[in-house]
Amino acid sequence: MLHINDVSFGYSKSGTILKNVDLHVEESTIMGLIGPNGSGKTTLINLICDMLEMQQGSMKLQGSPCSSQQAKLAIMHVGSNDDIPVFLTGLEYIQTMARLYGTRVEAAEVAEYFAQFGMAGAERRLIETYSHGMKKKTQLSCAFLLQCPLTIVDETLNGIDIDAWYVCIQEFKKLRAQGCSVLLCSHDFALLEELCDAIALMWNGALQTPLPYEQINEQFGGIPNWYRTAVMEKAI
Ligand SMILES: Nc1ncnc2c1ncn2[C@@H]1O[C@H](COP(=O)(O)OP(=O)(O)OP(=O)(O)O)[C@@H](O)[C@H]1O
């Protein structure tokens, strides 16, 4: 579904941030993306979402370049910030997003997600009145309702409560069961352990070939040990 081949990128001529990155995410897959701060994860995500201009290599989603309209309609990006329009209600925001993606979401469906996330009725209030966590839950509800072929999650679950964390686990699994894929960038190992089929590790702009979660578990006894072996020992 998502095919990234030989992508290199730098913000300036002097420094390369991403080095010959390859990544392939198939349908019905939850792919974890981990790595130290500043290793290039968000840069890679911003390239997939066409927020940065490609310099080398190729990125295709379902056969179309990631910069094409076709690909953009197939990607939902849920970022780490909570920048959503505060002058809309949660319901208006989600229905506007649905229209942008050429689909419809009923008010009752939105109400159901808001209730599930412990904020029943708040979908009819202005986002301006929402807490940080409520804005995150609104973004996540939108992603779960739109069910794009690829959902990219960049540290979005930071700051949501534990009940919402469990709702998200269940909803990401539902997306996968429906044939959708998720690229899950997170430092939350428990979340990655619950969800990921495979995990790719970014180190200093280079992306290691993803390892299946079972292999990480069997070979290293879990993600923390694998991470420590692969990254922290290199950093000393
Ligand atoms: N707009 C920018 N201009 C110049 N350099 C940037 C820009 N954005 C990021 N960088 C640099 O690119 C490198 C990779 O940053 P990036 O945000 O992709 O890392 P990350 O792996 O997502 O980090 P984190 O885990 O902290 O979110 C860092 O050295 C960062 O300083």
The ligand as a Gaussian input file, in Angstrom:
#p B3LYP/6-31G(d) Opt

LIG

0 1
 N       11.839000      22.870000       9.698000
 C       13.042000      22.428000      10.014000
 N       14.148000      23.108000       9.619000
 C       15.389000      22.660000       9.907000
 N       15.643000      21.532000      10.602000
 C       14.586000      20.814000      11.030000
 C       13.245000      21.221000      10.754000
 N       12.396000      20.301000      11.298000
 C       13.177000      19.362000      11.877000
 N       14.489000      19.675000      11.718000
 C       15.624000      18.881000      12.175000
 O       15.536000      17.596000      11.570000
 C       15.956000      16.580000      12.483000
 C       14.868000      15.532000      12.572000
 O       13.727000      16.122000      13.189000
 P       12.344000      15.354000      13.305000
 O       11.342000      16.305000      13.866000
 O       12.049000      14.711000      12.017000
 O       12.723000      14.228000      14.377000
 P       11.805000      13.213000      15.196000
 O       12.464000      11.885000      15.071000
 O       10.391000      13.324000      14.771000
 O       11.979000      13.749000      16.665000
 P       10.997000      13.698000      17.962000
 O       11.011000      12.289000      18.480000
 O       11.682000      14.642000      18.904000
 O        9.658000      14.193000      17.540000
 C       16.292000      17.288000      13.799000
 O       17.693000      17.473000      13.838000
 C       15.585000      18.624000      13.673000
 O       16.296000      19.635000      14.363000

